[in-house]
Amino acid sequence: MSTAVILLFLGMMGLAAFSFAPLGYFIYKFTQKDGKPFGDIEPHGDSPSFVNDMAEKAISFIKGLLGKK
């Protein structure tokens, strides 16, 4: 084997390791804390929010307008 083939092989292995490092990190974090890759986070929609309240009011208002037709 020539040295060019060996260098190409090592370069490709380095590129592959660099490319798949985020996937390996995610798998590591996912298996670390009982299947919660980002720790204890609050589920979406459970916290009170002014924007969520206004959106719910707007949706119910539009439903009311459409239901009256």
N, C-alpha and C positions, 0 to 999 in steps of 0.2 A: 504494500500500500504506500502510496505517496503521502507526503506530509500535507499536501493540499486537501486530500480527502479526510484526513484525520482532523485538520483544522475546521473544515466544513462541518463535519459531524459534531465536533465540540461546540461550534458556533450555533448550530441548529438546536442542540440540547440546551444551550444557555438561553436561546430565544424561547424555546418551549417552556422552560422553567419560569422565565419572566412573564410569559403570556398566561400561564395557568396559575400563577401565584394568587390572584384575587379569588379564584374558585376554591383553591385549597384553604385560604383564610376563612372564607364563608363557611365551608364545611367544618372547619375547626371550631368556629364560633357557634355554629348550629348545634354541634354535639356537646358543647361545653356546659350549657345551662339548661338542661331538660328540654331541649328542642326549641329554645328561645334564642335566636341568633343575636338579638339586639337587647337582651335583658328584659326586665319588666317594663313594658310600655303600656300606656293607657289605650284601650281599644278606641277606634275612631267613632266619634259621635256620642261618647259618654259624658264629655265635659260640656258644661253650659257655654253657649257662645251666642253673641249678639247676631252674628251673621247667620248662624243656623236657625235662630228664632225667626229672623226676618224672612229667610227662605221658606220656612214652614208656613208662615203667615201668607206669603205670596202664593204658594202652591195651593193652600186651602181657599184663598180668595178666587184664584183662577178656576179651581174645581167648582166653587159655588156659582161663578158666572156661567160656566159651561153646563152645569146641572139645571139651571133655570130655563134654558132654551127649550 
